[in-house]
Amino acid sequence: MTWQSQQLPADHPSVKSGNVGVLVVNLGTPEAPTAKAVKVYLKEFLSDRRVVEIPPIAWQPILRGIILNTRPKKSAHAYSQVWTEEGSPLAFITKAQAEGLQERLGGQVKVEWAMRYGKPTIADQLQKLMDQGCDRILLAPLYPQYSGATTATVVDKAAEKLKAMRWQTSLRTLPPYYDDPAYVDALAADLGAQLDALEFEPEVLLLSFHGMPQRTLDLGDPYHCHCRKTARLVEAAMGKRGGMRYVTTFQSRFGPAKWLTPATDTTLEDEAKAGTKRIAIAAPGFSADCLETLEELVIQGKEQFQEAGGEDFAVLSCLNTSVPGMDMLEQIIRRELSGWT
């Protein structure tokens, strides 16, 4: 008698297996636009050793004694300006991307979504996929450009869950797609359509990426190079568009350390003071609109540009659930699932 034909004991636990899963992951968000909720979120985010590389013995007193007692109120106000009836923009857009992928991939693949910081957690969603019988899972951090502070920390968190599992799922990780033709073409198509719909012709298209401390580049993180290559490829794909100039910048500086330059806020002021009257901003490093695009760029950016003498100003939407964006996600995820489906 072979083992396959042996009858299992009556008390043998029910086990599901043989399915394939995809877990899309984005950065994270507080659960509410309140100081209390933001404090919980910031504590987790700023305690990540990949995000803040200062030794904990020096950093934690600053974080707990100063930052978590002062910054949550200010950040909560910023979140309240972009919060919707559906909740955090980043959360509901990421959820919609996952649901869109589920429709496109069909029943042969189970798709869930998670936040690296906040809820739903990576650990809980990996377990949810395992409970659905997914013993092969594609972990898909929605960061086009790789950084230790983004992609790597998602993988770290997934590894923590695997470490606690008796029966581990087989895990693949979506590679950074900063120079993938599908991503570049999606950006060119989507941004081009948005520019065509504007009521003015921008003199400058600012390609604003999230900033990182300069030391991350010095220590070998490829993020800066990935951003620069994305910008070059997008400019080449979109073409001249009249006399429009392309400028690459980095936003969201935090603390006194030297950050990647040129800074988005400084560039907006410098362009206006130099006589630029019409400007548009795109944020190609963000897969979904969030606080950094909807508040920092749309609200603060407009104030900075116009107070310095600029006039027409527009922030273009991220790929979100646009047709080019979803086509791109489907294409790169199907490719990474090759051999499993």
N, C-alpha and C positions, 0 to 999 in steps of 0.2 A: 504493500500500500504506500503510495507516495504521500508526501506531506500535504500536497494540494487537495487530496481527496479525504484527508482526515477530518472528522467532525470536530468542530470547535466546542470547548466546554460551554455549558449553558450560561456560565457567569463571565464569559469572555467579554471584555469591553468592546462596544461598538466603535469602529474606526473608519473614518472616511479618508480616502486618498485618491490619487490619480488626477487631480485637477491642477490647473495652472492659474496663478494669481498675479495681479499687478498692483503695487502700492505706490501711488503718486504722492510725493511729499513736498510741502513748501515750508517756508521759514517758521511761521507761527504768528499768533495774535492773542491778545488778552480776551477773556470771555465777555467782557463788557467795557464800555468806555468810562470806567470809574477808576479813581486813584487806587482803591483796594485791589481791583482786578489787575490793573497795570503793574502794581507792585509785585504781585505773584508772578506775573509773566517776566518782568525784568529780572527778578531774582534768579529764575531758572536760566534765562538767556545770558545774563552777564556773569553767571557762575560757571559757564562752559569754558573749560581751559583752552579750547581752540578759538573761542571768540575773544577772550581777554587772556593774553599769554603772560601777564604779570603773575609772579608766584603768589598763591593764595594767602600766605602769611602776610604779604604786603597789601594785596588787593581786597580781601574780604572785609577788613576794617573800614576801608574807603567805601566799598559797596554798601555795607550794612549801616555804617554810621553816617554817611553823607548822601550818597546817590539815591538809595531807596527811601530816604526821608524827604528828598527834595524833587526828584525828577518825576515820580508817578503823577503828581497833580498836573504838571505841565503837559506830560504826554497824554494824560486822560483828556485834557482839553483838545489836543490835536486829534485824538481818535474820535471825539464827539463830533468833530466837524465833517468826518467822512463816514460815520456809522450810518447804516440804513435799517429799514424794517426787517431785512433779511439778516442783519448782523454785520459782522466784520466783512468788508469787501474781499479781503484776501481769502477768508474761509469760504464764503459762499461761491466765489469764482472757482477756487480749487475743487470744491465739491461738484460744481457744474462741469468742470473739465473731466473729472472722474466719471460722472454720469454719462457725459457725451462719449467718452472712450468705451464705456460699457456697451452702449448702443452700437457703436461702430465695430467692436470686436466680437460681439455676440456672446452666446451662452458658453462657448468653449473656454472663455477666460473670465475669471472673477476680478472685478476692479474695485478697489477701495482707496480712500485718501486719508492722509494724516498730516499733522503739523509737527515740526521738530520741537517746537516749544509751545506748550499749551495743549489743547485737545482738538480732535481725537489724537491720542498718542501713537507713536510708531509701534510700541510694544502691543498695545491693545488691538491695533488694526492688523498686525502680523498674526496675532492669535486668532482674530476673526477669520482671516483667510485660511489659516490652518484648520479651524473648526469646520470650514466649508470643504475640507479635503484637499486644499492646495499644498502639495508637497514640493512644488516648484514655484518660486515667486520672483518676479522682477521688481526690484526696488528702484523706483524712478524719481530721484531728486530733480525737481523742475528748476534746476540752475544751469543755464546754458554754458556759463563759464565756470570752470572748476576753481574752488578755493578750499583750503583746509578749514576755514570758518563756516563753510556752507555744505558742500557735498560730503566732505570727510566726516563732519560731525553727524550727518544723517546715517552714514555707514557705521560709525561708532555706536550710535543708539540702537541700530538694528542688531549689531553684534552683541550688545548687552542682553537683548532678548534671547538671541540664539544660545548664549552662554547658559541661560536658565532653563533651556528646553531639554527634555530627555530625547525626544524625537525631533531633530532639527529639520526644518525645510531646506531644500536646496535653493541657494540665493544667487541671483545675478544682479548686477548694478548697472543702470543706464549710464553710459559714459557721457562726459560733457559734450555738448553738441554745438559749441560756439562757432565752428567753421563748417558745419554740416550744410550741404547745398539745400536740403529741405528747409532748414531753419532760416538760412539767409534769404531764400526765395520767398518764404512766408513773410518775413519782415519787409522785404522790398515791395511785395504786393500789397500788404496791409497798410504800411506807412504811405505808400504812393497814393492809395485810394483816399486815405485821410487827408493828405496834403491837397489833393485835387478838390476835396469838399470844403476847404477853408475859404473864407471870404476875402483873404488876402494872400499874396505870394511872399513867403518868408525869404528874407535875405540870408538867414542862417538856420540850419537844422542842427540843434544841439543834441548829440547822442550822449545821454547822461547815464553812467553806470554807478552802482553803489560803490562807495569808497572803501578802501582798506588802509590800515596803517602802512606807511612806507617800509617798515621793517619786514612785513610779510614778503614783499618783493625781494628785499635784500637776503632773506633767509631761503629763497628758492620757490616761493609759491608762484604758480604760473598764471594767477588770476589777471594781473595787469596785462600780460602778453595776450591772453585770451580775449580780453575786452578790446584791445587795440586791433587784433586781427578781425574780430567781428565788425568793428567800425569800418575798417578798410574794405571788407567784403560787401558790406551793406552799401557803402558809397559807390563801389564799382557796379553793384547790381542795379542801383537806382539811377545812376547816371547824373548828368549835369543839372537837369531841371532848371533851365535858365541860368541865372548867375548865382544860384544858391550855394553857399559855402557849408561844408560839414565840419563841425568842431566836436571833439571828444572830450568829455569832462567826467568828474567823479563827485558824487554827492554824499550827504549824510555823515559829515565829519563829527567826531565825538571825542571830547577830551583834548588835552594839550599836546599829544604826540603829533609828529609830522605824518600827514596822510598823502595818499596819491594825489597828484596834481595833473592838470589844472582843476580847481574846485568849481563846481557848477554855479554856486551862488556868486563867487567872485567873477566868474566869466560873464554871467548875466549883467552884472553891473559894469564891467569893463566894456562889453559890447555896446551897451546903451550909451555910455560916456564917449565912446569912439564914433557914435553917430548911427549905429544900427537901430532902425525903427521897427522892424518886423522880424519876429523870431518864433520858431517852433521848437519844441523839445520832444524827443522820443526817449524811452527808457528800455532799450532792447535787452538788458540783462534781467529784467523782471518778467516772469511768465504770466503774472496777473497783477492787476492794479491793486494798490495797497496804500498804507499811510505815506510811504515815501514818494509815491507818485501823486496821489490825490490831495495830500496836504502840503508836503514839502515843495513839490513842483507847481501844482495847480494854484495853490493859494500863496505860499511864501514866494515862489519864483516869480509870479506875476507882480507882486508888490516890489520885489527887488529890481526887476527890469524896468517897470514904469516909473518908479521913484527916481531912478537914475537917468530918465529921459527917454526910455523906450516907449513904444505905442502899441502896436498890434502884437498879441501874445497868444500862443496856443500850446497846450500839452496834448500830444497824441496818445491814444489809449494803447495799453499793452496788447499782446495778441489775445489774451483772455480766451473766450470761447468763439472767437471769430472763425469763419470757415478756413482761411489760410492757417490760422493757429491750430485748429483741431485736425486739419489734414496733415500738418507737420507732425503733431504728436502721434497720430495714428501710424504714420509712416515709420517714424523712428522706433516706436514701441513694437510694431509688428516685426521689424528687422531684428530687434534684440530678443524677441520671442522665438526666432527661427530655430527649428529643431525641437521645440517644445509643443508647438501647435500644428 
